[in-house]
């Protein structure tokens, strides 16, 4: 890429950045390193009690062996800065989720915390605001559950909060800033600090209004991050109703937010109760849906059936088919780090089995694999010349981006278009429609002579049989293509989890101007959802 292209990409990236993001980015670059400032005077700590048990969603530690992101490491002496497996693995090590796993002995967990405290002066990634936020919540949950009052741990916690307060992630925003606020809410309760409580409540109020969309989705549009934020929100509600310290207003906000988020989770999930792996999503990172619902029920949080709307996702359930259609935008515009170039992407389940899937994610490292997994060619979309509809780059950045517009939407038909290739004079359209036999997809463009490539990625458990312009899937589903120039079966790596991929098959079809795709079934036992 030449210098001019790089400059234009940077301009298209920066034009969406908010002023306060830029302000804090500059401020923090010139600020004194707060991690080196230690306060040896810790205020008195009061016991924090949870009314209800909380969720433990990890089994990552055993006998000084840690397993995160499917990468295993055994330590004689724990290196809390261990970076061989990348920054996200190091972050997980510093989150301390493992101290709350059900099978971990209390004394072992306590010794791990004390070891961390004794090595505080050597910490690097662990003293960044995001891991501080998660670690402090986990520590306070553990301390509260096990009735611990340890001066060394309390002092480490207090200093962690001083660091966090000095570098709240206003420069990043999105889930990072929300995690900061959740953590500060915990810290305010633990240290009975009214100033921290006021700041936490104000920030939670502001960020939850902005980050949780009217239909209940977290605005980064990743079902995985939605569940992470939902769990944190439930924990804060648990804390709030169990301790007479915070305002009734924030209790109401946390309740309403949790209710909306559970409702959206139910709506976005397939009938097999699994989330679609759209944008940056992976299954093993979060608790299963039913566990989150049970937790919400234990806190007497009610939820309702809702329609997907502002999040830009739509579900079309027909006969034995479930189709997820992405007609949304890159979001949020000022922090699109977990977005992919996947405008008009579709996923398909049949009889609760995954058929057409998102390729998923296997890494957060800034490398070619990450670039490929965010690209348009890794999604079930139509591309021009294998180019991205939105310019994803550098792991978590997006430059020039496609805008999606809904053309028509009824109970049986959805049509939308995007302008991701407008510099080439090309507009991409996709119509999704119920038919008497199944599902119809019509892909088209405004160009009469430009060759386009569409792709469908299939789950590794599927078998494909190609005959002329027809594909038989699992001997049950027939996909018939009309008005295409070519149809090929190729291979791709489906990301089962972080650092775990499986070889699977994809279809590539080429067409000019318009093609028709009919998805029907041989199965006579039709179920209408």
N, C-alpha and C positions, 0 to 999 in steps of 0.2 A: 504494500500500500504506500503510495507516494505521500509527500508531506502535505499537499493540499487536501487530499482525502482524509488524512488523519486530523487536520485542522477542522474540516467541516464536520467530521464525526464528533469531535470534542465540543464544537459549538452546539450541535443538535443535542448533545448530552447535557451540557451546562445550562441551556436555556430553560430547562424545566426545574432547575434547582431553586429552592426558596432562599430568600436573602438570609434568614437566620441560620440556615444550614451552612452557607458560605461564611457568615460571620463567626460562628463557633468553630468551623474548620480552621480558620486563620487564628482565632484566639487560642485554641488548644495547641497549635503548633509552636506558639511562642510562650506558652505558660510553663511555669516551674513544674518539674516532675513531682506530682503530689505523692506518688507511690513511695518516695524516699522520706516523706515527712511522717514521723510516728508520734502519736499522742499517747503518753503513758498514763494519762488520767482518764479512766473509764468511769462513767456515771453508774449509779446503782441500777441493777437489773431486776425487773419484777417477773414473776412467773407468768408465762403465757399458756393458756389452756385452750385446746381445741375441743369443741363440743362433740364433733363427729370425727371418726377416723378419716385419714386422707389416703390418696392413691399412691402406691409405690409401683413405678413402671419400669423397673430395671432389674437385671440380674447380672451385673457387669463386673463384679469383684469376687475373687476367691483366692485366699492365700497369696496375697501380693501379686496376683495376676489380674490384669484389667482387660476387658474386652469392650471396645467401642467401635462402632461402624464396621463390625466384622473383622477388625484387626486386633490381635492379641499381643500383650506384652507382659512379661514377668520381671519384677524388680527384686533385687536383693535390698537395695536402698532406693526408695522411690524418687525418681527424677520428675518433679512436678512441672518441669519445663520440657519434657520429652517431646521432640518435634519430628521424629523420623517418619511418622505417618501423616504429617500435615497439621495445619493449624486447628482444624475442626476436631481432630482427635485430642490434641492438647487442651482445647476448650472443654471437651467432655470430661477429661481427667480432672479439670479444675471446677467443673460444675458441682461435683460431690453428690450427684443423684444416688450413687451407690450406698451412701450411709443410711438411706431409708429403705433399702431392699429388705424384704421380710426375713430372709434367712441369715442376715448379718448380725453377729453377736455385738451387743451394745459396747463392750469394752474394746473390741477390735475397731469399731467405728470411732470411738472416742480417741483411741491411739492414732488413728489416721488423721483425725482433725488436729491433734497436738503435734504430730509430725509436720503437718502443713504449717502450723503456727511457728514452729521452731525453724522452718526454712523460709519464713516470710521475706527475709532480706534478699533472697536469691530469686524470688518469683518474677516472672516476666508476663506472659500472656494472662496468667491468673489474676493480675491486678488491673486488667482492662475492665471497663465498666460492665460489659455484657456478662462475662463469667462471674464477676463480683455479684451481679444481680441474682443470678441463678444459685450461686453457692450460698449466699447469705440466706435466701429463702430455705434452701435445703437444710442448712445448719439450724436455723431457728425451728423448723419443723421437727428435726431430730431432738434438739434440746427440750422442746416443749413436750414431746411424746415421752421422753425418758427422764424428765424432771432433773435436768443437769444444770448446775450453776458452777462454771469453771472460770476463774479469773483470766487465765491465759486465752481461752477461747473468746470470752467476752471482749477482751481488749482487741483481739484480731478482728472480731466483728465490728467493733466500734470504729476502728481505723479503716476497715473496708468501706464503711458508710461515709466516712470523711472523704475518702478517695472518690467514691461514687458521686457525692454531692459536688465535688470540685470538677467533675467531668461527665455530667449527665449528657446523654448522647443526642443532643439537639442537632448535631451536625449530621447524624444518620437518620433520625426520626423513626417512624414506622414501629415494627415490633421491638426494636432495640430500646427505644425511648419508653415504650409501654412496659417492658420488662423492668427498666429502671424504676418506674413509678410503682409497680407491684412490689418490688423489693423494698423501696423506701417505706411503703405502707406497712410491711412486715417489721422493718427496723424501728419505725415510730412506735408500734405496739410493744416491741421487745424492750426498748429503752425508755418507753413512756415519754417520748419527746414530742411536744405539741407543735413545735416549729416544723419538724419533719412531717408530722401528720397533716398539717395544713398544706404543705407543699405537695405531698403525695395525693391528697384528696383533690386539690385543684388540678393537678396534672392528669390524674385518672379521669376526672370529669371531662376535661378538655379532649384528651386523646381517645377515650372510648366513644364520645360523640362523633369524632372524626373518623376513627379507624373501623368502627363497626357500622356497616352499611344498613340502610333501612330494612333490607331483607334478612339481616342477621349475619352476613358474611364479614370476615375480617378482610379489609380492603386490599391486602396483598394477593388475594385470590388464590392462595395455596391452601387446600384442605388440610395439609399437614400443619402448617403454621396456625391455621384456624383452631385446630385441636390443641396445640400447645398453649395458645392464648386463652382458650376456653378453660383448660385445666388450671391455669394460673388465676383466672378470674374466679373459678369455683373455690380455690384455696383462699383467696382474699375474702370472699363472702363467708367462708367457714370461719376464718379468723375474726371477721367483723361481728358476726352474730354470737360468737363465743366469748367476747370480751367487751365490756362496757367502756369503750374508749373512743371510738370514732363516731362520726355524725350519722344520724338516721338517713340523711340525704345520700351519702355514699353507699350505705347499705342498700337503699332502693336502687341506685344506679347499678351496683354489682349484681343485684338480683335480676333486674330487667335485662341487662346485657347477657348474663348467663342463659336466661330463658330464650332470648332471640338467637343466640349462637347455637344452642342445642337444637332449636327448631331448624336452623339452616343446615346443620350437620345432617339431620335426618332427611332433609329434602335433597341435598346434593349426593348423598350416598346411594349406591345401588341397592337393589332388593336383597342382595347377599350381605348387606350391612358393611360393605367395604367402600372406602372413599375412592374417588377417581384420582389417579396420580398425575394431575395436571399441574403445570408450573413446577416449582420446586417442592415435590411431595414424595414421601417414601412411607411405607406402611409401618416398619418396625420401630420408628422413632417415638410414636405416640401410643397411649392406651387405646385398646379397641373401643369402638363406639358404645357397646353395651356397658362397658365399665364406666365410661363418662356419664352415661344416662343413670346408672345405678348411683353414682356419686351425687349427681344432681338430685335424684329422688331422695337420697338420705338427708339432703339439705332442704327438702320440701320445695324444690324449684320446679315449677310447672312449665310445660312447653306446648306449642301448638303446631298444627300443620300450616305451612306457609308456601307461597309460590316463589320460585326463584325469579329475581327481577334485576335489582341494581347490581348484583355481582356479575351479571353478563353471562351466566350459564343458564341453559334450558334443558329440561328433561322431556323426552318424548317416549312414553311407554305405550307399546302397541303389540297386541298378540303376545308372543313370547319374547319380544325385543325390548331392550331399554337402550336409548341413545342419549348420550350427553352431547350437547352442542354448545361450543364456546362462541358467543357473539359479543364478547366484551372487549375491553381495551387493555393496553399495557397499564398496569396500576400498582400503586399510586404513581402519578406522573413524575413526582419529585424523588421517588425512591423505588425504582422498578427492579431492584436487585434479584428478586425471585421470580421475575416474569420470563417467559419464553416467547420466541417468534412463532406463535401458534394460532394466529387469527383464523377463525372458522374451523378449528380443530373439532373432530368428533371421536367419541369412544362408543363401543357397542358391546353390550352383554346379551347373551341369549340363554334363557332358562337358568339364570344366576351364574352362568359361566362367562368368564372374560374371553371375548373374541377379538375385537379391534381395540388395541390398548395404546396408551401413551408409552413412549419408550422409557420414561422415568429418569432418575438421576442416580449416578454412582459416585460422584465426587463434587466437592466444592473448591478443589484446587484450580487455580487459574491456568488451565492447560488446554490442549486440543480436545481432550475428551469432554471437558466442561463446555467448551465452545460448541461441539457437535451436539451435545444433549440439549442445549438451549435453541438450536437452530431450527429453521423451518423444515429442512429435509428429515428431521427426526420426529416429525409430527404428521398427523393424518390430515394434511392440507394440500392445496394446489400451489405449486411454485413455478416461477419463471426463471429459467436458466440456473436452477439450483440456488438462487439467491434467497436471502432471508427477507421476509416481509417487514420485519423490524430489525434494526441493526444492533443485535446483541453482541457485546464484546467485553473483554477483560473480566470475565467471570461473573460480574454482577452489574454491569453497566448496559444501558440501552441508548443508542444515538437516535437517528431518525426512525420514527415509528409509524406503523400503519394505524389508520383510524377505521374502525368498524362501524357500519351503519345498518340498522335493521330496516329492511324494505317492507316486509309483511310478516305478521305473526298472528296465527290463530291456534285453536286447539289441535288442529291436524296438520298444520304447515308452518314452517319457519323459513324465511329467506333473508339473507344478509349479504353485505358486500364489504370489501376492504380495499384501501387505496395504497397498499404497501409497495406497489410497483408503478406508482403514478409518474415517476421520473421517466419511465419507459412508455408512458401512455396506456398502461394496462390496469384495468379494474377487475378484481376477482369476485365472482359471485358463487354462492352455494345455497341451494334450496333443499330443505329436508322435509319429507312429506310422508304421511301415512297413506298406504294403499290397501286394497282388499286383501292382497297377498302378503304384504309386509311393509318394507320401508323403501322409499325412493330417494335417491340423492341426485340432484342435477348440478353439475359443475359447469360454469361458463365464464366467459370474459367478454369485454367489449371489443376485443381484437379479432379480426377475421382471418389473420394469417400468421399468428404467433403460436408456436408449439409450447404447450404447458405440460407439466408433469405432476400427477397426483400420486399420493402414497397412502396405503393402509398397512399399519403394523399389527401383526397378529401375536397373540399370547403364545409362549413356547409350547403350551399343551395342545395347540390346534394343529390339525393336519390339512394341507391344501392339495387339491387336485385340479390341474389346469387342463381345460379342453376348449380350444378356440378362444373365444372371448368370455368364457364362463369359468368361475372358480367354485368348487365344492369344498365347503369347510366342515370338517368333522363328520362328513357323510350326511349332514343334516341341513346345512345352510347353503343356498345357492346364490352367488353374487354374479349377476349378468351385466356386462358392460356393452353399451351401444355407442356408436360414433367415436370410437377410439382408434388410434393409429397402431398402438402396440400395447402389449400386456406381458409383464415379466414377473417371475417370483425370484426374489433375492433374499439375502440374509442380513440380519442386523443383530446387535447386542441389546437385548432387553435387560433393563436394570431392575433386578429383583429387589435389591437393597443397596445401601452404600457399599461400594467395593465388591459387589457380587453381581455378575451378569450371566445371562443365559443366551445361547444362540437361538434365534427365532427367525420366522419368515415374514417378509413384507411383500406387498404388491406394488409395482410401479406401472402406472398407465399414462400414456401420452395422448393428447388430443389437441385439436385446434378449435377454438371458439366455444364448443359446447359438447358435453358428453352426458349420457344418462346411465345411472347405476341402479339396478333393482336388486334388493336383498329380500329373498323369500326363504321358505323352509319346506323341507320334505315332511316334517313332523305333522301328523294330523291331529295330535292332542293339543289344540290351541288353547292357551290361557289368556284371558284379557285382564290386564291389571287395572 
